[in-house]
């Protein structure tokens, strides 16, 4: 099996499970207790906090742990009575934006936020929110420019850094307008069920989850110690890997796409004309249903996505691609392929061969009389 759906989730990095295991077994104590055993557990939580803060370019007291990115995003957006966001955001943000008073900023065909429209929409809102890296296309937004515009308008900014953390180098302290930032462990080879929210020093923050005094009274509930420890180890490993992996990823993407083009496949990448992370390709194969091609690839052992994991079970065309100007038909011909730092050239070659064979197979069963092969999904009663 070749797993190329790493924007959805990632495997644990070597060493992460081993680091977590003691806190599932003998070191099971509550980190808020006063006895020595609990203090050892508290020390492990704080060590993990230091690692996550270092990865994000933040102070340790600006990081608190959550159950994952969705909770982190909701905690940040709960600070605003209304906010500006974009039409290509993750559903965790867009569904909050549906509340009265929030505004959606359009994007350009490249997937970049329309900076003029962004500046015009900011006045009158308490907050603004956007993803540093888009979850479907890998497009990198100009964080400095967008957050500076918000800072001038007196608007606090939350960035969804889920697909950026551990993938591209950045420091939150380099962006003065960014007050909140959300991250997730399982996107960077850590465990599921744990994330973090960055809250800039001095920022007013009203907890979303109330109860005990955990996480400096910013998030109640006994901490998920094994998950937090695993997050810390994964963050440290990701920080080390960032020193070399962008060039490595670029080589893999070029190798894969060059093999497909050499085989005569008619392709189009989404997000061209914008900066993009090198480990994600949003690829349209002209005349081939993305859903049908995904199923063929799955049967041959290559796992990818016809959209983000949170929406791939829904039959509608991707809202991200439609916001970028693609028709429903064009959007349905797009697959998202996302690999990780453990990928190899041999894996890329095998994936390319499988991809080429599946496209040819799909084309062989469709023609001018039959039309494209599509996947039928019955409506729910």
N, C-alpha and C positions, 0 to 999 in steps of 0.2 A: 504494500500500500504506500502511495505517495500522498502525504497530507499537505495540501496547499490552500488551507483555509485559516491561516494563522491570524487574520484580522478578527476572526470569530473567537478563537481561543488558541492557546499554545500548550504544548507539552511542558511538564516540569523540567527545568534545567537540572543537569546532574548536580547532586549535592543538596538540592532543595528539600526533597523528601527526608533525607537523612537528618537534616537540621530540624525538621518539624517533628520527627518521630518521638524524641524525648518528652515533648510537651503534649503528646497524645497519650503517653504512658506514665512514667514515673514522675515527671515534672508537671503534674496536672493542676497545680495549685492556683487559687484565685490571685491574680497579681495585685489586687487591692488590699489583701490581708496584711497583717503586721508581722507575722512570724517569719523566721529566716528563709524557710523554703519558698514562701510567696515572694520574698524580696529578690530571690534569684530569678523567679519568673518575671518580675517587674523589670529587672535589669535586661533580660532578653528582649522584652518589648521595647525598651528604650534604645537598645542597640539597633533594632530593626528601624526604629524611627530615624535614627541618625543616618542609616544607609539610604532610606527613601528620600530624606531631606537633601542628602548629598547628590543623589541622582537628579533631583529637580532644581538644584541651585537655590535652596531655601534654608531657613533656620529650623532647628528641630522643634522649637515650640510653635512653629507655624503649621505643623503636620498633625492631623489626627486621623485615626483609623475608622473605617466604616465597613459595611457589609459588601461594598462594591461600588463601581462607578455610578450606577443608577442612583443609589442613595446619596452619594457625594454630589451629583448634579442637582438632585432635588433639594438637598440641604443648602446649596449655594443659591439656587433660584428662589428659594423661600425667603431670601433676604430682600427681594425686590417686590414692590407692589405691581410694577410692570417692567418689562424689559424688551430690548431689541435683540432678535436673533436672526438666523438666516434660513432660507428655504431648503438647505441641504443638510441640516443638522440631524443628529441621531434622534430616533423617536423619544428617547428619555428626555430630551430637551423640547422637541416640538410639541409633545402632548401637554407639557406644562404651559407652553406658549399659547395654547388654545384658550387660556383664561382671558377674560376681558381686559383690554388695555395693552396687551403685548403686540409687537409689530414684527413682521417678517421682511427681511431685507433680501432682495433678489441677488443672484449671482450671475456672472458673465458666462458665456459658453465654455470657457476654460475651467469653470468651477470656482474661480476666485470671486470673493465678495466684491460687489459693486461699491467701491469706496465712496463715490459721490452720494449714492442713495443711503449708505451707512451714515455718513455725516449728517444728512438731512433728517434721518429718522431719530437720531439720538436725543435731541432736546425734548424735555418733558417726561423722560423715563428715568427710573432709578438705576436700572442696570442694563447690561449688555452681555450676551453670551455667544460664543462661537467655538468650533472645534479647531484646534491648531492643525490637525491633519484629518481630512475627511475619511470616514470609515469605509467608504465604497471605492473612491477613486484614488485615494492617497494624496490628493492635492494639499499642499502646505499653504496656509493663509499667511499674509503679511502681518504678523501679530503686532509688531512695533507700530506700524502705521495705524492699524485699527484701534489698538488700545490707547495710542496717543490722542486720536480723535475723540475717544470717549473721555479721556482725562481732561481735555480742553472743555468738553461739554459738561463736566462735573458728574459723569456717569461711571459707576463702578463696573468693572469687567470680571466676568467668570470665563475661564477658558476650559474647554473639554480637552484635556491633554492625554486622553486614553490611548489614542493611536500614535502619539508622539513620544511618550515617556519610554526611554530605553531603546528607541528607534532612531531618533535624531538628537544631536546634542543641543541643549538649551539650558538657560538658567532663568527661573522665574523672577529673580531680583533684577534681571536686565530689562524687565518690562514694568516700569513704574505704575502703569495704568491697570495692571492685572492684580486684582484683590483676592480672587478665589481661583482655584484650579483643581480639577478632578482627575484622578488616575485609578487604574485597576491593576491588580497583581497578575491576573490570569492572561493578560495581553502581553506580558513580558517574561513568560516562563515561570511565573509563580502560581500559587494555588488559586482556585476559584473561591468566591465567598469572602473576599477581603479587598478593600480599596482604601483610598485616602483622600482627604480634602485638605488643600492648602488654604490657609487664611492668613493674609498678610498681617504682620504685627501692627497693632493699633486699630485694626478694622473692627467695626461693630458686627457682632455675630449673634444671632438668635438661634439656639439649638432646635433642630427639627425633631430629634428623638429625646424625650424628657424622661427623667428618672433619677438614677444615681449620679455621682460626681465623676464618673470615669471620663477619661480623655479631657482633663482640665475643664470639666462641665460642658463640653461641646458636643458630646455624643454619649448618652447614657447606655448602660448595658455592659455586662462582663465582656471583656475583650476576647476576641477569637485568637488566643495566643498562638496556637500552631500555625494558623494562617498568617498572622502578623510576622512571625519568625521566618516563615517561608518567603513572604513578601520581601523582607529585609535582605535575605540571601540572594533572591532573584534580582533585586535592585542593584546590589553590589556587583553581581556578575554582568548585568546589563551595562553598568557604567564602564566596566573594564572592556567589554566587547565593543563599545561605541568608538574606541580608538581606531579600529580598523574596518568595521563592518560596512560603512557606506560604500566604499570602493568595491568591496567584495560583492555586495548586493547588485551594484550597477553591472558588474560583469556577468552575473547570473541572469539578470533580466535581458541584457543584450544577447546573450547566448541563446536563450529560449526564443525570443522573438525573431532572431536571425534565422533560426532553424525553421520556424513556421513560415516565414516569408520565402525562404529558399524552396520550400515545398509547394509554393504557389498559392498559399492561402491568402484570401483577400481579408485584410484585417484593418481595424482602426482602434487606436488607443484613446480612451477618454481622459481628459485633463491635460492634453498636450497644449503647450503654450503657457503652462503654469508650473511652478516648482512642485515636484512630487517626491514622496519618499521612494527609495529605490527598490523596496521589497514588495510593492503592490503594483499590479497591472489590472486595469479595468479594460477588458478587451472585447471588442465587437467582432464577431465573425459574420460577415454579410450573408444573409439568406439562411442562417441557422438559428433556430430557437435556442436561446440560452438554457432554458429548462430542459429541453430534449437532449442537448449536448451534455449538460451536466449529468443527466442520468446515464448516458452512454459512458462517460468518463468514470463515473462511480463504479459501474459494472466492471471496468477495466482496471480499477484500483487507483484512480487519480481523483482525489476529493477536492472540490473547490466549491464556489458559491455562485448562484445566479443573482445574488443580492446580499445585503447584510444579513447576518444570522437572525436578527430580530424580526426580519420581514420576509425571509426566504420561503416561509410556508404559505405566504399569501400570494394569490395569483396576480395581483396588480403589478404593473410596471414600476420600477424603482422611482420613488419620489425624488431622489437625488439626481438621477439621469434626466428625468422630465424637467426638473428645475434648471438643468443646464441646456435645455432646448431640444432634447431628443424626443422624437415621437414615441408613442407607445410601442409601435412595431420595432423601431430601432433599439429602444431600451430593453426590449425582451430578447435581443440578440447579444446581450452583453453578459460576460462572465467576469467574476472577480477572482484573481489568482494572487495569493499572498503567501510568501514563504518565510522561513526563519533563518537564524544564523547558523543552524546545524545543517542546512542544505548543502549539497555538493554539486559539482559539475556533472558527475555521473547521474545524479538524480534528475537534474535539469534535462539531460539528454534523453533519459527514459520517459520523462513527462512529455517532452516535445514529440517523441515518437508516438506515444499514446494519443496525444492531442490530435496529431495529424491523421492518424488512423481513424479516430472517432469522427472527425469532421468528414472525411471521405465516406465513411459508412453512412453517416446521416444524409449526405448529399446523394448517395446511391439509391435511397428509398424515397426521395422526393424529386419532383420534376415539374415541368410546366403544367401538367394535367392534375397533379396531386396537390401542388402547393407545398409550403413548408410543413415539416412535422412539428406538431405542437403537443404540449402536455395538457390533458383535460383534467381540471380540478373542479369537482362538483361543488355547487354552492351549499353552505350549511343551511339546514332547515331551521 
